[in-house]
Amino acid sequence: MAEDPIAQSEIAALTRRFEQVQEKTDREFGIVKSDLTALRLQVGNLDQKVGNLDEKLGKLDEKLDEKVGELAGQVRDLNEKIDRNQAQIVELLTALVGRDPGTA
């Protein structure tokens, strides 16, 4: 069977095109793979940063709770002091009732 030179030429051209496309696909796959690796690293870094932020927020929340507790204690103390002062005012006013203003 004699080989057809035109068919052989067509096969060679198709083979070259296939190989070129294969090389281009391999290069593009390599680029995508590299980009994916970089993206994985970025996601890992972001995950670590989110973890650090979560830890910092937890500490801030604890400090805030502590400060709120301190302020609540101070408000209670001030309320007690106000109550004592009001009681003293009432006592003094009660003692003054019925007295001659000129003798006080």
C-alpha positions in Angstrom: 0.0 0.0 0.0 1.5 3.3 -1.1 1.5 6.1 1.3 -0.4 9.2 0.3 2.0 12.2 0.6 -0.9 14.6 1.0 -2.5 12.5 3.8 1.0 12.2 5.4 1.4 16.0 5.2 -2.1 16.6 6.7 -1.3 14.1 9.5 2.0 15.8 10.2 0.3 19.3 10.3 -2.5 18.0 12.5 0.1 16.4 14.8 2.1 19.6 15.0 -1.1 21.6 15.8 -2.1 19.0 18.4 1.3 19.2 20.0 1.2 23.0 20.0 -2.2 23.0 21.6 -1.0 20.4 24.1 2.0 22.6 25.0 -0.2 25.7 25.4 -2.6 23.7 27.5 0.2 22.4 29.7 1.6 26.0 30.1 -1.9 27.4 31.0 -2.5 24.5 33.4 0.9 25.3 35.1 -0.2 29.0 35.4 -3.6 28.0 36.9 -1.9 25.5 39.2 0.6 28.2 40.3 -2.2 30.7 40.8 -4.2 28.1 42.8 -1.1 27.5 45.1 -0.7 31.3 45.6 -4.4 31.5 46.4 -4.2 28.7 48.9 -1.4 30.5 50.6 -3.4 33.7 50.7 -6.4 31.9 52.1 -4.2 30.3 54.8 -2.8 33.7 55.7 -6.2 35.2 55.9 -7.4 32.3 58.0 -4.6 32.9 60.4 -5.3 36.7 60.5 -9.0 35.9 61.2 -7.9 33.6 64.0 -5.7 36.3 65.5 -8.5 38.9 65.2 -10.9 36.4 66.9 -8.4 36.0 69.8 -8.0 39.7 70.1 -11.7 40.3 70.1 -12.1 37.7 72.8 -9.5 39.5 75.0 -11.2 42.9 74.3 -14.6 41.4 75.2 -13.1 40.1 78.5 -11.6 43.6 79.2 -14.9 45.2 78.3 -16.8 42.9 80.6 -14.4 43.7 83.4 -14.7 47.4 82.9 -18.5 47.2 82.8 -18.4 45.3 86.1 -16.2 48.0 87.6 -18.4 50.8 86.4 -21.5 49.0 87.7 -19.8 48.7 91.1 -19.0 52.4 91.0 -22.6 53.3 90.1 -23.8 51.1 93.0 -21.4 52.9 95.4 -22.6 56.3 94.1 -26.2 55.3 94.6 -25.5 54.2 98.1 -23.7 57.4 98.8 -26.6 59.4 97.4 -29.1 57.4 99.5 -27.0 58.2 102.6 -26.8 61.8 101.8 -30.5 62.0 101.1 -31.1 60.3 104.5 -28.9 62.8 106.2 -30.7 65.7 104.5 -34.1 64.3 105.6 -32.8 63.9 109.2 -31.5 67.5 109.2 -34.7 68.8 107.7 -36.8 66.8 110.2 -34.7 68.2 113.1 -35.2 71.8 111.8 -39.0 71.4 111.5 -40.7 73.3 114.3 -37.6 75.2 115.4 -37.5 78.9 115.3 -35.5 79.9 112.3 -33.8 82.6 114.3 -32.4 80.0 116.8 -31.1 77.5 114.4 
